[in-house]
Amino acid sequence: MSQEYDNAAEQYKEQRSKVSRLKKRISRSAGFREYKKILENAKLTVEKMKRLKARSRRLINRLEQIEPSGWKDFMRISNVIHESRALDINTHLIFPLGETAAAIRGENELWLAMVLRNKVLVDLKPPQLAGVCASLVSEGIKVRPWRDNNYIYEPSDTVVDVVNFLEEQRSSLIKLQEKHEVEISCCLDVQFSGMVEAWASGLSWKEMMMECAMDEGDLARLLRRTIDLLAQIPKLPDIDPTLQRSAAAAADIMDRPPISELAG
C-alpha cells in the first residue's frame, strides 16, 4: 500500500512539473502574448465603454436642464398639429385646417378651427351660433351661489345637440394632446350658452340681469369674448360662407350697449 502511494505521489509530481513547464512554454509563446494583449484591450474597452456611457448620461441630463422648455413645448404642439392634419411638419405644407387655425386668435386655435369648420354649424341661426360659440370661450366664468332664487337662461335644444355632437371631436383632440403631453384647454361648456343665446335674441340687459345667477362682470366678459370670436369668423379662410354671414349677423346683434361700450 505504501509503495502504491509513493508511486502515485511521484507521478503527481511529474505531472505537475510537466504542467508547469508547459505553462512556461505557453506563456513565452507569441500566440499567448497576443492572447493576453487581446484580453487586456478587451478589458480596457469595457471600462472605456462604461465611462462613456456614464458621461453620456451626465451630458443628457445637463442638456435636459439647459434646453429651453419653450422648444420642447413647440415640438409637442407641432406633433399634435401634424397628426391632426393641419400641417405636415416634414414638408411644411399647410392644410386647410391649419390655414384656418393660423388665422384665429384664441386659447386653442386648433380646437376653434376644428369646430368652426364643422358643417354642423352651417344651418344654425345667429342666436344659436352665438350660443355654441359661447361654449368655446366660457372658461373661467362662474355662477354666484350666494344669491337665492337666481337662475340662468337655458340654451335651446339645438344648441345643446350641437355641443353634444362636438364633444366627440373634443375628446379625440384631448387624447391626441395627452399623447404628446400638450396641456391646452379645449373649452366646450354649454352652461352659460343660454345667456348668450338670449342676448343674441334681443333680450335687454335689465331682463338678463334680473335675479341672474351670474355676476354682471362675468356675463359682460362672456358676451364680449363671444362677440370677438364671432367677428373673426367672416375673415377666416376656408369657412362656409353661410356660417360667415350668420356669424356677422350674430356679432352685430350682440354688439350693443352696454356690451358695445366695453373694450374689445
Number of C-alpha atoms within 10 A of each C-alpha: 5 7 8 9 10 11 11 12 12 12 12 12 12 12 12 12 12 12 12 12 12 12 12 11 11 13 14 11 11 10 11 13 13 11 12 13 12 12 12 12 12 12 12 12 12 12 12 12 12 12 12 12 12 12 12 12 12 12 12 12 12 11 11 12 10 9 11 10 10 9 10 12 15 12 14 19 17 17 19 23 21 19 14 18 15 23 21 17 15 7 7 9 13 17 14 17 21 22 17 24 24 16 15 19 12 16 15 15 18 22 21 21 25 19 19 22 19 13 12 14 20 19 12 20 17 24 27 28 27 32 33 31 30 30 23 25 25 23 15 7 16 14 17 13 10 8 12 10 9 15 15 17 17 17 20 15 10 15 25 21 12 18 23 15 12 17 13 11 14 19 12 12 19 18 12 17 22 14 12 15 13 18 12 14 13 20 17 20 19 22 19 23 33 24 26 31 28 22 24 26 17 12 14 14 15 9 11 19 17 10 14 21 20 22 14 13 10 16 23 18 18 23 28 23 19 26 27 18 22 26 18 16 24 18 14 18 18 13 20 17 13 13 23 20 15 24 27 18 19 26 25 16 16 27 18 16 10 11 17 15 9 12 6 10
